[in-house]
């Protein structure tokens, strides 16, 4: 089971509520996304990005997989933190 911090959960919930309010996600879409996120945060090899590649800044194609679950978790945590901070800042404006 994926374990996240309270900050991660709060940031995610702020982001999720905004996505639903703006119409980017339906409640059903968000439930599916939560399931996908839970699977992505599970220990083990990256199955979400398996077989995908990207071209880095030097023009070399590299695998997109992130097999370190802690690194995947940190990536999501950083994303939700930045998004939630922007949402909260707009709420104060």
N, C-alpha and C positions, 0 to 999 in steps of 0.2 A: 504494500500500500504506500502511496506517495504521501509524505509528510511535508507540510509547508509551514512557514512561520505565520503568525497572526498578521504581520505587515503584508506578506504576500497575499493572504486571504482578503484583507481589507482593500488592498490595491486592486486585486482582481474583481472584487464585488463592485467597487466604484466604476471600474472600466466596463464591466458587464452591464450594469444598470444604464450607463450612458449609451452603450451599443444598442440596447433594447429600446431605450427612449428615442434615440435618433432613427430607429427603424433599420439599422444595419443588420440586426439579428432579430429573429422572433424568439419567443420563449423556447420553442422546440429546437431551433438552431443553437441557442445557447446551451441547452442540455446536451446536445450532441458535441458541441465544442468542449464542454467540461469533461465529457467522457474521453475525448481525444487528448485533452491536456493531461488528465489523470494517467492515461497510457504513456504519454511522452515523459512524464515525471517518474515513471517506474524504473527501478534499477535494471541494468542490462543494456544490450546493444540498441542503438537507435533504429527503430522500425518505421518511424514516421517519414524519415528522409532517405530511407534505404533506396539505393539506385539513382538518387538525384545527384547532380553535380552543379558546380558554378564555376565561372571563370574569375580568377582572382585578379588583383591589380597588375600583376606581371603578365597576364594573358594566359596563364596555365589553368587548365581545367582540373578541378580537385573535387573529391567527394564532399557532399553536403552533410553527411552523417556526423552526428556528435555522440559518440559512444559513451562518454562520461556523463552519467545522469546528473551529477552535481553541476556540471557545466551547463547542461540543458536547463536545469532548475534556475541557475543564476541568470541565464539569458532571459527566461520568462520573467523572473523577478525584476530584473532591470527594466524590461519592457513595460510591465504593468505599473511599476513605480513611476516611470516617466509619464506614462499616459494618465495615471491617477493624479499626479501632481499638476498636470496641465488642466485636467477637468476641475480639480479643486480651485485652481487659480482663476479659472473662468467663473466659477461660482462666487468668488469674492469680488469680481470686477463689477 
